[in-house]
Amino acid sequence: MALLITDDCINCDVCEPECPNQAISLGPVIYQIDPKRCTECVGHFDEPQCVQVCPVACIPVDPEHIESKESLWDKYRRLQAAGTPQERGADTAL
């Protein structure tokens, strides 16, 4: 499963730096989560950090990106093997 930031987002800027997978970025209007990078913090934390810090509770599970815990672990391992976009020197899609 990936998470989703809803239109209730107030652009408070607290979620983006908390994401260990760099899945959160500022979109045209509100922050957005890249489902290809979101592991719901599997491999890093017991609970999604963006959800923990969000003051308006606007980060539910994205119903269009339902994944099992096992697939989240697989995604985590792929992301770790690929490194971050900064480490690769480009913003290559996974």
C-alpha positions, 0 to 999 in steps of 0.5 A, a space after each residue: 500500500 502506498 499512502 495518499 495526501 488528501 486535499 485537506 493538506 495545509 502545506 505545513 511542510 512537516 511530512 516531507 523531511 520525515 519520509 525515509 524514502 523521499 516519496 513526498 514532494 510538493 506538488 502543484 497545490 499540495 504535497 504528494 506521495 510517489 506510490 513507487 517510493 512509498 513503503 509506509 516506512 516498512 524497513 525503517 519504522 513501525 509506523 508511517 512517519 508522515 502520518 505520525 507528524 501530520 497535524 490534520 490527519 490527511 494521509 490515508 492509505 491510497 485505495 489505488 495502490 494496495 500492496 501486501 506487507 511482503 510487497 512493501 518489503 520487496 519495494 523497500 529492498 529495491 529502493 535500498 539497492 537502487 539508492 536515493 535519487 541524489 546518490 544516483 545523480 538523477 531522478 530515475 524512475 524505479 
